[in-house]
C-alpha cells in the first residue's frame, strides 16, 4: 500500500534512509557518528517543513512493513528545507551550518530527494512498483515536472528510473559525488 508516512513508521524509515546517507559519504556523519545522526534525523521526522519530515515522506507498505520510502518537495521550498534540522543539530552540539550545501533541484520541479527500498525487498520489482505509484500520485496532485538525482555509478537505480520514464537532462555534484539529473514530464 502506497501512503503518507506516519509517526509509527519512524523506526522503519530510518534504516532505509540511512542507506542513502551511507552512499553519499557525508562528512558530518563521519565526524559525529551514525548513532548521533540517527537521533538527529529521527527527531527531524517530527518537524513540519523539514526535508525529511514525515509530511514529505511517502512509503510503500507490504504486510505491515515499510519496504520503500520516497522523500520529496517542490524546488521552491529547497532553500529553507533544512532549517528545522540545523536547530536540532545545534541542540546536539553539531555546529554544521547545513547538511547539504549544494542546490539539488531546478526551478519548477517537484524534487524526489530520496528514494530507497529496504534491503530484503530489493531486486523484487518493489522499486519499479513504488516509482509507478509515486508518478501517478504526483500526476493526480497536478505536478508538472518530477526530478531526481542519481549517482552516475548507481546502475540499478538508473535502470528503475529509466524504465519508469525518467530522462537524463544534465549532471551536477552533490558533495563530492557526480549525479545524473533526471526528469519526468507529467504532462506527456
Secondary structure, 3 states (H helix, E strand, C coil): CEEECCHHHHHHHHHHHHHHHHHHCCHHHHHHCHHHHHHHHHHHCCCCCCCCCHHHEEEEEECCEEEEEEEEEEHHHHHHCCHHHHHHHHHCCCCCCCCCCCCCCCCCCEEEEEEEECHHHCCCCHHHHHHHHHHHHHHHCCCCEEEEEEECCCHHHHHHHHHCCCEEEEEEEECCEEEEEEEEECCC
